[in-house]
Amino acid sequence: MFQTLEEQVKEHEQYKQRYIDAFDWVRKTRIDIQQCSDPHGEKEHTIEKERKMTEIAATMKEGKVC
């Protein structure tokens, strides 16, 4: 019984850490996207923002089609 409970605690801790990691990634990505969302400014800055947005899009995995 104790072994089962220890396994459940371990699984929950792993789940919690993955959740925290995913939440941090979403928060960081949202901030990065907000910083690149303004299309105004010098051409060089706009091109750099577009490049960064392309990099962000490349880090996102495609979802599973049901």
N, C-alpha and C positions, 0 to 999 in steps of 0.2 A: 504494500500500500504506500509506504513512504517513497519507494523508488518511483512509483507512478506519479506521485505528487511532485517529486523533484524534477521529473521529466517535464511535467506540465509547467512548472515554474521556469525552467530553462527555455522551453518553447515560447512562453510568454515574454521573457526578457529579450529573446531574439526578435520576436515580432515587434516589441516596443522599440528596439534599436532601429529596425528597418523602417518603422513608421517615422521616427525622428529624422532619420537620414532622408527619407522621401520628402518630408515636410520642409526640411532645410533646403533641399534641392529646388523644390517648387518656389519657395520664398526667394531664393537667390536668383532663379531664372526669371521670376516675375519682375524683380528689381532691375535686372539687366535689360529686359524687354522694355520696361518703362523708360529707361535711360536712352534707348535707341528709337523710341517711338516718334520723336519730334523730327519731321523731315526738313525743318528750316535750318538755315545756316550755310556755311561755306560748303562748296562742292566736295572738298576733300573729307570734311567731317561727315557729310551725308553718305559718302561712299564707305567710309569706315564703319558707320552705323549699320549699313546694309551688310557688310562683310560679317560683322559681329552677329547680326540676326541670322545669317546663313549658318554660322557656326552653331548657334543655339539650336536651330532647327535640326541640324545634323546630329545633335546629341540626343534628340528625342526618338525613342523607339516607336515603331508602328504598333498600334493596338491589335488585339486578336479579333479576327472577324468571326462572328458567330453564325 
